[in-house]
């Protein structure tokens, strides 16, 4: 009985909902518009490696933040902060996942190993130091997404498009800024500073940064969608997917608006931009944008293969 409870808490501390971020690895295989099993198999292996490493980092972060999490209205229920998961077991678990991820990646590809290793060092630096530094904290988050995209690209042996990597980076920065906005609002309402870095941010500053990166994300994605002539996607028909990206950005900004949050918190108390995975998995508007985008990309891929467009 005790072991089963420990396993349950280990699963929770791994944050499986966060694994949705690692689905970005499959983007490169998807955009080749080919059903190449070698590409998809490599991407699946890279996905497993990133899931192990990201869970190891989340566990490490919860270990370091356990005292601060005890004061947070929702984070206090996390396995380590609540005391349900013993500290020594959490440390051992994080170490095992780290070694497992590195071992698997070096067996798959030396390039994947260096990407995973780079992700590890950046995230460890974030946990110990950089998460306390304004601006650098959100760049660490964004760089993690770029490394995921690169992991997928090496599986296809296709040279990365700078527009593709820039759009990924800007979208990641956008999500990170929205997360900080939500945390700042909650801290202002509760009077509890969940992160020290929030003391260096203000809502006007984050709104200016949000405006800049949202515009940049849309522009770089559009340039990538323009096709080979812009060193972008394999076909300019990807421009059909641009409206879904624009509506998705608008929808996310709506959800992050304080007035909208107050209107929705009675029915959706946990659905805030403090937890992007909750928004991506549970908000109907965002899900429709993602489904519409995926169907459009699949249509373009099938049509391109059979010369229908």
N, C-alpha and C positions, 0 to 999 in steps of 0.2 A: 504493500500500500504506500509506504513512504517513498520507495523507488519510483512508483508511477507518478506520484506528485512532483518529484524532482524532475522527471522527464517532461512533465507538463509545463513546469516553470522554465525549463531549458528551451522548450519550443517557443514559449512566449517571449523570452529574452532575445531570441533569435530574430524577432520581428518579421515573420514571414510575409506580412503585407508589404514590407519594404522591398521585397524581392521583385515587385513590379518594375522598379527602377532598372533592374538588370535586363528587362525585356528589350531595352534599347540595343543590346548586343545583336539582336536578330534583324535590326534595321538594314544593315548592309546586305545581308542575304536576300532580304525582301526586295530591295531596290535593284538587284541584279536582274529581276524579272525572269529568273531561271529556277527550275525545280532541280537544283543541283544538291543531291543528298550529302555530298562531301562538305559543302558550305554549311548546310543546316546542322550536320552532325558536329562539326567543329564549333559552331555557335552554341550548340547545346552544352558541350563540354565547358566552353568558356563561361556560359551562364551558371553552371554548377560551381565553378571555381569562384566566381564573383559572389554568389549567394553565400558560400562558406566564409569568404573573407569579409563581406559586409556584415554578416551576423557576428563574426568575431569582433569587429570594430564596434558594433552597436553594444555588445556585451561589455567591452572595455569602457566605452563611454558611460554606460550605466553604472559601472563600478566606480568610476571617478566622480560621477555626479550624484551619487546616492544620497548625500546629505542635502544637497540643493533640491533633489527630486522629492524628498520627504515633505518639503514646504509647498510643493506645487499641487494644485487642486486635482489634477488627473494623473500626473507622473508618480505621485506617492503610492499608487497602486501597482507600479511596476514590480516585477519579482524581486529585484535586489533591494530597491528602496523600501519595500514593504517587509523585507526580512524573510520572505517565503523561500528564497533561494540563497543558501549559505554563500558567503563571500569566497571561500576557498574553492568551492565547486565552480563558481562563476569564472574565477581566474583560470582554473584548469581547462574549463570548457573553451574559453577564448583562445588559449594557447593551442589546444588541439585543432580547432577550426582553422587557425592561422597556418599551422604546419600542414594540415590536410590540403588547404587551398594551394599553397606554394608547391607541395609535392605533386599534386595532380597537374598543375599548370606546366611544370618543367617536363613532365612526361608527354604533354601534348605538343608544346611548342616553346622554344626559348624566347620568342617574341612575346608570347602570352605571359610567360613567367616574369619578364621584365615589366610588363604592363601591370600585372598583379602586384609585383614588388613595389613599383612606383605608387600604386594606389594605397598600399599598406603604409608606406612611409609618410605620404601626404596626410592620410587620415589619422595616423598616430600623432603627427605634429599638430593636427587640428585638435585632437582630444586633449593634448597636454598644454598647448600654447596658443595656436592660431584662432581657436574659437573665442578667445578673449580679445582678439584684435579686430576692430571694426574694418569693414571692407574685405580684409584678408579672409575672414570667416566665410563670406558668401562666395569668394573666388575658390576656396577649397572645395566647397560643395559642387560648384560648376565644373571644376577640373575632374572631379570624380566621374561625371557624366561623359566628359570628353574621352576619358580613358576607356569607359565602357564602349563607346562608339568605335574607338580604335581597335579594341579587342574583336569587335565584329568585322571590321574592315580587313584585318589580316587573314581572316578565314576565306575571304573572296579573292585575295591577291589583286585587288583593284586599288589603284592609287587614290588616296582620300581626296575629296573635293574640299577646298578650304571653305567654300560657302556652306557645305554640309556641317563641318566641324564648328564653324562660327555660329550657325543657327542653333546647334545643340547647346553650345556654350551659353548663348544669350537666353535661350529658353530655360536653362538650368539656373542662371542668375535671376531670371524673373521669378521662378518658383522659390528660390532662396530668399529673395527680398520680400515676397508675399508672406513667407513663413515668419520672417522677422517682424513684419507689420502686425501680424496676428499676435505674436508673442508680446510685442510692445503694448498692444491694446489690452491684452489680458492682464499684464503686469500693472498697467495704469488702473484697471478696474479693481484688482485684488490688493494692490499695494505690496505685492510680493515680487521681487526681481528674480525671475527664474534663471536668467543668464546675466553675468556681469557686463557683457558686451552691449546689452540693451541700454545701459546707462550712457553709452556713447552715441546712440542713435536717437533720432527724433522722427515724428511722423512726416513733417514736411520734407526732410532729407530723403527718407525712404520713398516718398511719393515722386520726388524728382528722379531718383535712381530707377524707380519702376517705369516711369515714362520713357526714359532713355533706353533701357534694355528691352522693353516691350516693342518699341519702334524698331530697334536694331534686329530683334529676333524675327519680326515679320519681314523686314527688308531682305535680310540674308537668306531666309527660307524662300522668298520669292525669287531671288537671284539664282539660288540652287535649282529651283523648280523650272527655271527658264531653259534648262537642258544643256547639251554638249557645247553649244556656242559660248556659254558662260562658264565652262568647266564645272558644270553642275550635274544634274540627274541625267540618266541615260536617254530620256526623252522629254521634250518640252511640254508634253501632255500632262506632266506632273503639275502644271499650273492649275489644273482642275481641282487639285487638293488644297490650294491656297485659301479659299473661303472657309474651309473647316478649321484651319489653323487660326485665322483671324477671329472667327466666332468663338473658338475655344479660349483665346486670350481675353476677349471681351467678357466671356462668361466667368472666367476665373477672377477678373477684376471686379465684376459685380459681386461675386461671393465674398471677396475680401473687403468690400465696403462696409464700414461700421453700421450704417443704417440698415443695410440688407441683413447683416448678421443678427441685429436685434429683432428683425421681423421673422427670421427663420429659427432662432435658437430654441423656441418652445418645442417645435416639431423635430428639429435636427440639432440637438445640443452639442454633439460631438463632431459635427461636420464643419470644421473651420480650416482656414488656410494655414493654421499652425501644423496641421497634419495633411500634407499634400496627397498622401496615399488614400486618405479617407475621401477626399474630393474626387480623385481619379476613379476610385472604385465604386462610389455610392451616389454621386450627384448625377441625376438623369441627363441634365444638359451637357455636361462634360462627356458622359458616356456616349451620347448621341453624336457628338463631334468626333470622338475617337472611332466609333463604328462607321460613320460616314466617310471619314478619312481612309480607314482601312479598306472599305468596299471600293472606294475610288481608286486607290492604289492597286488593288487586285484587278479591277476592271481594266486599268491602263496596262498592267502586266500581261493579262490574257489577250487583250486587243493588240498589243505590241508584238506578241509572239505569233499571232495568226494574221498579222498585217491588216487588222480591221480598222486601224486608225493611222 
